Amino acid sequence: MSKRRIEIMDTTLRDGEQTSGVSFSVSEKLTLAKLLLNELKVDRIEIASARVSEGELKAVQEITKWAAEKEYLDRVEILTFVDGGVSLAWMEKAGARVQNLLTKGSLNHLTHQLKKTPEEHFEDISKAIEQASKKGIKTNVYLEDWSNGMRNSKKYVFQYLDFLTQQPVERILLPDTLGVLTHTETFEFISEIVERYPNAHFDFHGHNDYDLGVANVMEALKAGCHGIHLTVNGMGERAGNAPMASVVAVINDFLPNLKIAVKESSLYKVSKLVSAFTGFGIPANKPIVGDNVFTQTAGIHADGDSKKNLYFNDLLPERFGRKRKYALGKTSGKANIQKNLQELGLKLNDDELKKVTQRIIELGDKKERVTKDDLPYIISDVLNSGDFNQKVFVKSYVLTHAKGLKPSTTVAVEIDGELHEANSHGDGQYDAFMNALRIIYKSKKRDFPKLTDYAVRIPPGSNSDALCETIISWDNNGTEFITRGLDSDQTVSAIKATEKMLNII
Ligand SMILES: CC(=O)SCCNC(=O)CCNC(=O)[C@H](O)C(C)(C)COP(=O)(O)OP(=O)(O)OC[C@H]1O[C@@H](n2cnc3c(N)ncnc32)[C@H](O)[C@@H]1OP(=O)(O)O
């Protein structure tokens, strides 16, 4: 059976820009327009509302200039108003050739906003279409508030559609302007319309106020609509529009009789760029494009993936130019660690793996986020912790820092099985800790090395804020050496480095 081709119209640059606080610059609009048509391969883009601003006019001029060279002008659309030709004059100046005329799809909006009768409105629309066509501009028509119109003034909607389907319009655009439809209603309303006007082209435009944007688009397609309007990352006014990435995956995986031109592998890239341009972060759990959606966190899941990809579904990350990850944290088992080690080309024996797993679980318990890039540092720290042959243990300490008082500490250290305790002050907490240690070592008439350098850093390559590394240089009667400590807490990492030093001297 041949598949039905669905048109995808991206309205990130028009409806998406109606996200509160979002405004694209001219060059951002041009970059995205090129990416959407050339790389993501959507069929059409709606790039602006007419009349908006000088900046918007400039952006549209840049896009239409480029689109004309590529012969894409019929794929670039402008939302226009029924305003006696003002929008059309703006469009002409902008070099655009397709208008999406905003008309009233509910009697409520028509009566209370435009304050016109249906007959007057149809007359104005007919003129707007005729004027456009004289200028070589093609017309699609939005029935604003159509979904409420179907609920509350169905007679008007069909009176209007009877008129509109006789007009020279390319497409009729059915918006759920306020995102109020349920999926069942969407199916019923679109089915009724498509059956009644089999020769017209209908687009569905879904909003996400009840988080039903994707479900409603799916039902509109099942009911036979010919095109859908989407935005990257679901940008748009209020709760936004139906999101591009999710809808594309739903069509490809659940609607086998339909086909679209959009390239799945470009979805992530476009999503990231839109997020960067708008400063509108992508929630980590947003399907397809969120940071976490291809990350297995539970040890059991990582184990199942190693056995027969038991925890995979059809949403394979590679489809979208992404990779599966295995999180490191308190719910990790050794399987998660193994997966990360494989990626880093590292191998550990069973005992080492157990120690590293334990350390990661401890960090997770402290609510720290550990990444793959932290692993080499954790491994080096755990495996070189000197717990074999360890003679000196920092058993406990209290560090205080209070405004107006010198930092102070009490330290208990076990040296060769004997416990020693000391109190001291210092310029900082670590300085106080070191002074207390010096007191203990002096009382035992033991040498205590000179600290010659002290550096703290986030381990290079580590993208998380889970770990901090302290590197301390020591001079023990002319013998110089370095020790390192790793912990999520800066002072604790310095104390760990110091404990290593105490076991070396
Ligand atoms: C589906 C959607 O999301 S619709 C979104 C459409 N896009 C936008 O509104 C963004 C761009 N809009 C704008 O820049 C401005 O609103 C403009 C330039 C269009 C108009 O600006 P203003 O003249 O200042 O009017 P304002 O913003 O208050 O809009 C209200 C006017 O639009 C009229 N209006 C509402 N719908 C339409 C329509 N489909 N066609 C023509 N006029 C309309 C209202 O009746 C009202 O007119 P009135 O002042 O004579 O009562």
The ligand as an SDF file (V2000), in Angstrom:
LIG
                    3D

 51 53  0  0  0  0  0  0  0  0999 V2000
   -2.7210   32.1060   15.8370 C   0  0  0  0  0  0  0  0  0  0  0  0
   -1.9910   33.1620   16.5330 C   0  0  0  0  0  0  0  0  0  0  0  0
   -1.1120   32.9080   17.2910 O   0  0  0  0  0  0  0  0  0  0  0  0
   -2.4000   34.7250   16.2110 S   0  0  0  0  0  0  0  0  0  0  0  0
   -1.0030   35.6760   16.5330 C   0  0  0  0  0  0  0  0  0  0  0  0
   -0.8830   36.6750   15.5150 C   0  0  0  0  0  0  0  0  0  0  0  0
    0.3270   37.3750   15.7070 N   0  0  0  0  0  0  0  0  0  0  0  0
    0.4290   38.4310   16.5040 C   0  0  0  0  0  0  0  0  0  0  0  0
   -0.5150   38.9610   17.0920 O   0  0  0  0  0  0  0  0  0  0  0  0
    1.7710   38.9600   16.7010 C   0  0  0  0  0  0  0  0  0  0  0  0
    1.9730   40.1780   15.9310 C   0  0  0  0  0  0  0  0  0  0  0  0
    0.9970   41.1750   16.2550 N   0  0  0  0  0  0  0  0  0  0  0  0
    1.3210   42.4840   16.2580 C   0  0  0  0  0  0  0  0  0  0  0  0
    2.4510   42.8660   16.0780 O   0  0  0  0  0  0  0  0  0  0  0  0
    0.2110   43.4440   16.4970 C   0  0  0  0  0  0  0  0  0  0  0  0
   -0.7760   42.8300   17.2950 O   0  0  0  0  0  0  0  0  0  0  0  0
   -0.3810   43.9610   15.1510 C   0  0  0  0  0  0  0  0  0  0  0  0
    0.6790   44.7450   14.4360 C   0  0  0  0  0  0  0  0  0  0  0  0
   -0.8860   42.8320   14.2930 C   0  0  0  0  0  0  0  0  0  0  0  0
   -1.5810   44.8530   15.4570 C   0  0  0  0  0  0  0  0  0  0  0  0
   -1.1930   45.7840   16.4130 O   0  0  0  0  0  0  0  0  0  0  0  0
   -2.1940   46.9070   16.9830 P   0  0  0  0  0  0  0  0  0  0  0  0
   -2.7330   47.6670   15.8410 O   0  0  0  0  0  0  0  0  0  0  0  0
   -1.4270   47.6180   18.0160 O   0  0  0  0  0  0  0  0  0  0  0  0
   -3.4230   46.1330   17.6070 O   0  0  0  0  0  0  0  0  0  0  0  0
   -3.4830   45.0720   18.7530 P   0  0  0  0  0  0  0  0  0  0  0  0
   -2.1820   44.3840   18.9020 O   0  0  0  0  0  0  0  0  0  0  0  0
   -4.0540   45.6590   19.9610 O   0  0  0  0  0  0  0  0  0  0  0  0
   -4.4970   44.0300   18.1130 O   0  0  0  0  0  0  0  0  0  0  0  0
   -5.8540   44.2020   18.2360 C   0  0  0  0  0  0  0  0  0  0  0  0
   -6.5090   44.5480   16.9320 C   0  0  0  0  0  0  0  0  0  0  0  0
   -6.3400   43.4690   15.9990 O   0  0  0  0  0  0  0  0  0  0  0  0
   -7.6520   43.1410   15.4880 C   0  0  0  0  0  0  0  0  0  0  0  0
   -7.6410   41.7850   15.0150 N   0  0  0  0  0  0  0  0  0  0  0  0
   -7.7420   40.6440   15.6980 C   0  0  0  0  0  0  0  0  0  0  0  0
   -7.7310   39.5950   14.8700 N   0  0  0  0  0  0  0  0  0  0  0  0
   -7.5630   40.0820   13.6340 C   0  0  0  0  0  0  0  0  0  0  0  0
   -7.4770   39.4980   12.3540 C   0  0  0  0  0  0  0  0  0  0  0  0
   -7.5160   38.1770   12.1990 N   0  0  0  0  0  0  0  0  0  0  0  0
   -7.3050   40.3050   11.2940 N   0  0  0  0  0  0  0  0  0  0  0  0
   -7.2750   41.6420   11.4560 C   0  0  0  0  0  0  0  0  0  0  0  0
   -7.3570   42.2660   12.6390 N   0  0  0  0  0  0  0  0  0  0  0  0
   -7.4940   41.4780   13.7150 C   0  0  0  0  0  0  0  0  0  0  0  0
   -8.5370   43.3900   16.6780 C   0  0  0  0  0  0  0  0  0  0  0  0
   -9.8920   43.4500   16.3120 O   0  0  0  0  0  0  0  0  0  0  0  0
   -8.0090   44.7060   17.1790 C   0  0  0  0  0  0  0  0  0  0  0  0
   -8.4840   45.7190   16.3580 O   0  0  0  0  0  0  0  0  0  0  0  0
   -9.0880   47.0970   17.0160 P   0  0  0  0  0  0  0  0  0  0  0  0
   -7.9090   47.7320   17.6920 O   0  0  0  0  0  0  0  0  0  0  0  0
   -9.5710   47.8410   15.8450 O   0  0  0  0  0  0  0  0  0  0  0  0
  -10.1450   46.6820   17.9630 O   0  0  0  0  0  0  0  0  0  0  0  0
  1  2  1  0
  2  3  2  0
  2  4  1  0
  4  5  1  0
  5  6  1  0
  6  7  1  0
  7  8  1  0
  8  9  2  0
  8 10  1  0
 10 11  1  0
 11 12  1  0
 12 13  1  0
 13 14  2  0
 13 15  1  0
 15 16  1  0
 15 17  1  0
 17 18  1  0
 17 19  1  0
 17 20  1  0
 20 21  1  0
 21 22  1  0
 22 23  2  0
 22 24  1  0
 22 25  1  0
 25 26  1  0
 26 27  2  0
 26 28  1  0
 26 29  1  0
 29 30  1  0
 30 31  1  0
 31 32  1  0
 31 46  1  0
 32 33  1  0
 33 34  1  0
 33 44  1  0
 34 35  1  0
 34 43  1  0
 35 36  2  0
 36 37  1  0
 37 38  1  0
 37 43  2  0
 38 39  1  0
 38 40  2  0
 40 41  1  0
 41 42  2  0
 42 43  1  0
 44 45  1  0
 44 46  1  0
 46 47  1  0
 47 48  1  0
 48 49  2  0
 48 50  1  0
 48 51  1  0
M  END
$$$$
